[in-house]
Each structure stands twice: as structure tokens, then as C-alpha cells.
Amino acid sequence: AQLEGPPTSLPRWPIVGSALLFAAAHASHGPDPIPLFLLALGLGYLTQRTGRVWAAITVHFLLNSWTMLLLVAFVLTGGELPGAGR
């Protein structure tokens, strides 16, 4: 018996198209669209390969949580990140 998994010949244009739209939605955020495009490509690939959106949602949640924790640390320390050398 052969194990069933996600199809191996799925088109990639939906991933690239949605990643472009995601990056374009953040166009006013300075240089952010470039890494966000790469993130969206990775999340799209993850979703396509696993066949589940929860993996991508989890990664996105963890990234946003980490960013918010760094922002809170930055604000609470008066603009200096803990452990940053001068």
C-alpha cells in the first residue's frame, strides 16, 4: 500500500500570485515587502505541501508574537534592546 500525500505536480503560480499580493498590501511599510514576499512564498509552499492552512497560521502567529515581544522590550527599555552593545 502506498502512502497518500499532497500531489507533487501542483501549480506554483497561486503561491507566487498570493505572495505578490501580500507584499503589495505592505508596500507603504518601507523595505518590508521584500522579506514579507519571501515569507509568503514559504507559507504558501508550506500550506500547499501539507494540505493544511494551520501550519502557516501557526508560523505566522509565532512570527508576529516574536515581533510584538521585541517591540514591547524596545519600548520598555527606552529604545534600547536588551543585550544590545553600544
Backbone bond lengths (Angstrom), bond angles and torsions (degrees), N, CA, C in turn:
res aa  C-N    CA-C-N  psi(-1)  N-CA   C-N-CA  omega(-1)  CA-C   N-CA-C  phi
1 A - - - 1.452 - - 1.516 108.52 -
2 Q 1.311 114.22 134.79 1.446 120.49 -178.44 1.527 109.55 -95.05
3 L 1.325 115.69 136.52 1.458 119.82 177.39 1.522 109.92 -71.52
4 E 1.323 114.89 139.11 1.451 118.84 177.98 1.513 109.42 -95.22
5 G 1.291 115.96 139.17 1.458 122.07 178.16 1.514 108.87 -142.94
6 P 1.310 116.55 -170.50 1.452 119.06 178.95 1.526 110.84 -66.14
7 P 1.309 117.66 147.09 1.469 120.45 178.60 1.526 110.46 -59.49
8 T 1.317 115.63 145.51 1.462 119.33 -177.40 1.521 112.89 -92.15
9 S 1.310 118.80 -10.77 1.457 120.14 -176.70 1.527 112.24 -114.24
10 L 1.324 116.88 39.94 1.456 120.22 177.81 1.528 109.91 -76.54
11 P 1.326 118.01 147.78 1.466 119.96 178.81 1.524 111.17 -69.01
12 R 1.316 114.99 147.94 1.463 119.99 -179.67 1.523 112.69 -98.32
13 W 1.329 118.22 -13.00 1.464 119.62 -176.54 1.526 113.37 -61.61
14 P 1.340 120.92 -32.12 1.470 117.88 177.00 1.529 112.34 -64.87
15 I 1.316 117.21 -34.54 1.463 120.56 178.53 1.531 109.65 -67.31
16 V 1.312 116.65 -47.86 1.468 120.68 -179.24 1.533 110.29 -64.40
17 G 1.328 116.82 -42.77 1.466 120.34 179.80 1.516 112.90 -63.25
18 S 1.322 116.86 -45.16 1.461 119.21 179.85 1.527 110.79 -70.24
19 A 1.333 118.27 -32.91 1.467 120.83 176.46 1.526 110.47 -65.98
20 L 1.330 116.88 -39.52 1.469 120.21 176.55 1.524 111.21 -63.84
21 L 1.317 116.84 -42.61 1.466 120.02 177.97 1.529 111.27 -64.03
22 F 1.314 116.75 -41.83 1.456 121.34 178.71 1.529 110.49 -61.75
23 A 1.330 116.48 -45.37 1.468 120.36 178.74 1.522 110.69 -65.77
24 A 1.319 118.13 -39.53 1.471 121.33 179.46 1.521 111.41 -64.71
25 A 1.326 117.24 -32.26 1.466 120.68 178.12 1.525 111.25 -66.63
26 H 1.325 117.38 -18.74 1.459 121.80 179.34 1.527 111.27 -109.67
27 A 1.320 117.13 23.35 1.471 121.91 -175.32 1.525 112.85 -62.51
28 S 1.309 117.80 -27.78 1.469 119.99 -177.91 1.527 112.31 -86.61
29 H 1.315 118.29 9.56 1.461 122.55 -176.58 1.525 112.39 -101.53
30 G 1.307 117.59 34.77 1.462 120.51 179.69 1.515 111.52 66.96
31 P 1.346 117.42 -130.86 1.465 120.56 -177.22 1.533 113.60 -82.46
32 D 1.327 118.07 1.51 1.472 121.48 -176.19 1.528 115.18 -57.14
33 P 1.332 120.45 -33.73 1.470 118.10 -177.18 1.527 114.73 -58.80
34 I 1.314 118.00 -27.92 1.471 119.49 -177.89 1.537 111.24 -68.35
35 P 1.344 119.30 -55.26 1.466 117.05 177.88 1.527 112.58 -68.12
36 L 1.339 117.35 -29.38 1.458 119.43 178.09 1.526 111.28 -68.30
37 F 1.325 117.21 -33.45 1.467 120.59 174.66 1.520 109.78 -62.15
38 L 1.339 116.49 -45.00 1.470 120.15 179.37 1.526 111.17 -65.34
39 L 1.337 116.76 -40.28 1.462 120.46 176.25 1.526 110.34 -60.65
40 A 1.326 116.33 -46.03 1.464 120.30 -179.08 1.528 111.46 -63.20
41 L 1.324 117.30 -37.59 1.468 119.66 174.90 1.525 110.48 -59.78
42 G 1.334 115.84 -45.91 1.467 120.32 179.88 1.519 112.05 -63.74
43 L 1.328 117.15 -43.52 1.460 120.43 179.71 1.528 111.53 -66.78
44 G 1.321 116.21 -37.96 1.464 119.99 177.10 1.518 111.37 -65.05
45 Y 1.323 115.76 -43.08 1.460 120.36 178.13 1.531 110.33 -62.77
46 L 1.338 116.03 -44.22 1.459 121.17 179.04 1.527 110.87 -59.10
47 T 1.322 115.61 -45.29 1.466 120.00 179.98 1.530 111.06 -64.63
48 Q 1.326 116.57 -42.97 1.467 119.91 -179.37 1.532 111.26 -65.49
49 R 1.314 117.09 -42.12 1.468 120.12 -176.70 1.527 112.48 -72.13
50 T 1.349 116.97 -36.50 1.462 119.02 -178.29 1.520 112.02 -87.72
51 G 1.330 116.39 -21.70 1.458 120.27 -176.35 1.520 112.35 73.93
52 R 1.329 116.60 12.27 1.464 121.59 -179.23 1.521 109.54 -133.42
53 V 1.309 115.67 138.84 1.459 120.59 -179.80 1.527 111.71 -84.05
54 W 1.337 117.92 -18.00 1.458 120.98 -176.33 1.519 112.93 -62.98
55 A 1.294 118.93 -32.60 1.467 120.68 177.92 1.526 110.47 -63.03
56 A 1.316 116.92 -45.62 1.462 121.18 179.19 1.527 111.13 -67.26
57 I 1.316 117.08 -38.68 1.469 120.67 178.07 1.533 109.41 -62.73
58 T 1.316 117.19 -41.49 1.464 121.37 179.96 1.526 111.28 -64.09
59 V 1.326 117.18 -46.09 1.464 120.83 178.53 1.531 109.99 -61.80
60 H 1.312 117.21 -44.62 1.469 121.72 179.57 1.529 110.32 -61.90
61 F 1.335 117.40 -43.85 1.461 122.15 178.50 1.528 110.97 -61.10
62 L 1.337 117.29 -45.39 1.458 120.95 -179.78 1.525 111.73 -64.22
63 L 1.321 117.34 -41.41 1.462 120.74 177.71 1.527 110.93 -62.96
64 N 1.332 117.31 -46.56 1.462 120.35 179.75 1.531 111.10 -65.20
65 S 1.323 117.38 -37.63 1.468 120.75 178.64 1.521 110.63 -64.13
66 W 1.328 116.75 -44.69 1.453 121.12 179.02 1.530 110.43 -61.75
67 T 1.314 117.44 -43.30 1.460 121.90 178.80 1.525 111.13 -61.71
68 M 1.327 116.60 -42.74 1.465 120.11 179.39 1.524 110.93 -66.44
69 L 1.333 118.38 -39.82 1.463 120.98 176.85 1.528 111.29 -60.97
70 L 1.322 117.09 -42.07 1.462 120.56 177.22 1.519 111.17 -65.03
71 L 1.324 117.91 -39.53 1.459 121.36 178.45 1.526 111.03 -64.19
72 V 1.327 117.09 -44.24 1.465 121.01 178.19 1.533 109.60 -62.19
73 A 1.320 118.36 -44.23 1.463 121.62 178.16 1.525 110.63 -61.25
74 F 1.312 116.89 -40.43 1.463 122.15 179.36 1.523 110.52 -62.86
75 V 1.320 116.89 -44.51 1.468 121.37 -179.17 1.529 110.55 -69.12
76 L 1.316 117.51 -44.59 1.466 120.85 -177.17 1.527 113.54 -67.80
77 T 1.305 116.85 -24.78 1.470 120.21 179.66 1.522 111.75 -94.74
78 G 1.309 117.61 10.61 1.458 120.82 178.17 1.507 114.30 73.16
79 G 1.294 116.87 26.87 1.456 120.73 175.43 1.509 114.58 100.46
80 E 1.331 117.61 6.48 1.452 120.13 176.42 1.512 109.59 -121.79
81 L 1.304 116.28 129.91 1.453 120.60 178.82 1.511 110.25 -74.33
82 P 1.325 117.17 138.96 1.469 120.16 178.03 1.521 110.84 -58.68
83 G 1.316 116.00 136.01 1.459 120.64 178.19 1.510 114.65 85.00
84 A 1.347 117.58 -4.78 1.465 120.02 -179.39 1.523 108.60 -79.53
85 G 1.321 116.15 126.85 1.465 120.72 178.82 1.524 110.74 -75.32
86 R 1.324 114.37 158.64 1.486 118.58 -179.77 1.500 110.39 -99.55
